[in-house]
Amino acid sequence: MSDPTPPGDPRASVRRRVFVVGAGIMGSGIAAQCALAGYPVTLEDVSEELARKGLANVGRAFDHAVSRQKLGAGDREAALARIDVAIGLRRADSAEIVVEAAPENLDLKRRLFHDLEEAAAPGAILASNTSSLPITAIGQELKDPGRLVGLHFFNPVLQMPLIELIPGHRTRPDVVASTRAFAESLGKTVVTSADTPGFVTTRALAVLLNEAAWMLYEGVATRDDIDAAYKLGFHHPMGPFELADLVGLDTALAILDVLWDGFRDSKYRACPLLRTMVSAKKLGRKTGEGFYPYPARP
Ligand SMILES: NC(=O)c1ccc[n+]([C@@H]2O[C@H](COP(=O)([O-])OP(=O)(O)OC[C@H]3O[C@@H](n4cnc5c(N)ncnc54)[C@H](O)[C@@H]3O)[C@@H](O)[C@H]2O)c1
């Protein structure tokens, strides 16, 4: 894994395969970004239906980019043709890098990487898109934790220029260097964080979203006024409730619980409103309702 050719470079045609685990919000965005940069991509999920749904979301993200004149129609087709779908991890064996984007759950990620260590080629890098779980804890039971690294993309992936790189305590320096080169080959700017819960960005974001939920819960202001206050008062492009709906309330809650477990600091105590909404399956855009309603897409 040593080919940091920039996006659009003709050498992109020799890029090796990226295997993306989980075809949800982030996995589909990561697959889209890698395909645009010239990588062949396999997008994997637990069922054909979910993998295909992820691929359809890639098409929609490309359509959005075409409508904003950020992508030509021909490039859209070429990038889409680079992505295929899979069920199960077997086809990870042909990938140079595996990017895991399954739900934010430590046991699930540990199990996945245990299986990926067998399924992937021995030299392949294993990367997790976790937004809060310590990489060292995810890789605790691996035979070779040196090949596991954190590679944290942002949502929506095609539009967000940042990637957070998180070396675990056992990650080898050559793996860190190759992963940085990979991230830069996607046209992203890389910041590095120590391996502590929530890294830099999620730690900041979690408090911001949670505080908004507490204010709504306490009746300090309405949903719309809180969103307007963050947008107009701080120049945030989205209000906290709009952002929570985009992220997914289940993911936002899982992150707060990871921060609480990791720091035992009351500032990470999740607002009960978030927990109730997750129990009610009001997870945001992905379930059609969160703090706002979202009409069903055809
Ligand atoms: N949503 C965000 O804004 C955001 C941003 C950055 C990072 N992340 C992180 O990315 C990861 C994924 O989050 P998401 O928002 O895409 O979640 P999501 O719920 O949209 O998607 C997760 C996908 O993983 C699939 N999955 C579940 N178990 C699996 C398994 N064993 N093997 C393969 N696939 C499996 C699910 O079917 C689902 O399609 C999480 O670790 C999250 O913390 C999320």
The ligand as an ORCA input file, in Angstrom:
! r2SCAN-3c Opt
* xyz 0 1
  N     -23.031      8.810     10.621
  C     -22.009      9.661     10.704
  O     -22.169     10.889     10.533
  C     -20.622      9.132     10.948
  C     -19.521      9.970     10.703
  C     -18.231      9.458     10.877
  C     -18.060      8.156     11.328
  N     -19.155      7.378     11.578
  C     -18.921      5.996     12.002
  O     -19.078      5.154     10.865
  C     -19.559      3.864     11.296
  C     -20.828      3.543     10.532
  O     -21.784      4.550     10.808
  P     -23.016      4.824      9.820
  O     -23.572      6.144     10.225
  O     -22.609      4.580      8.416
  O     -24.025      3.666     10.287
  P     -25.274      3.053      9.478
  O     -26.175      2.508     10.513
  O     -25.794      4.033      8.494
  O     -24.589      1.855      8.636
  C     -23.998      0.732      9.208
  C     -24.110     -0.402      8.198
  O     -23.330     -1.514      8.674
  C     -24.080     -2.679      8.394
  N     -23.627     -3.782      9.245
  C     -24.065     -4.133     10.471
  N     -23.401     -5.220     10.898
  C     -22.531     -5.565      9.916
  C     -21.601     -6.612      9.751
  N     -21.403     -7.534     10.700
  N     -20.897     -6.675      8.604
  C     -21.084     -5.757      7.619
  N     -21.959     -4.744      7.721
  C     -22.668     -4.636      8.863
  C     -25.524     -2.293      8.595
  O     -26.400     -3.194      7.945
  C     -25.548     -0.887      7.996
  O     -25.857     -0.923      6.613
  C     -19.744      3.958     12.805
  O     -18.592      3.454     13.432
  C     -19.894      5.459     13.047
  O     -19.519      5.836     14.333
  C     -20.440      7.829     11.395
*
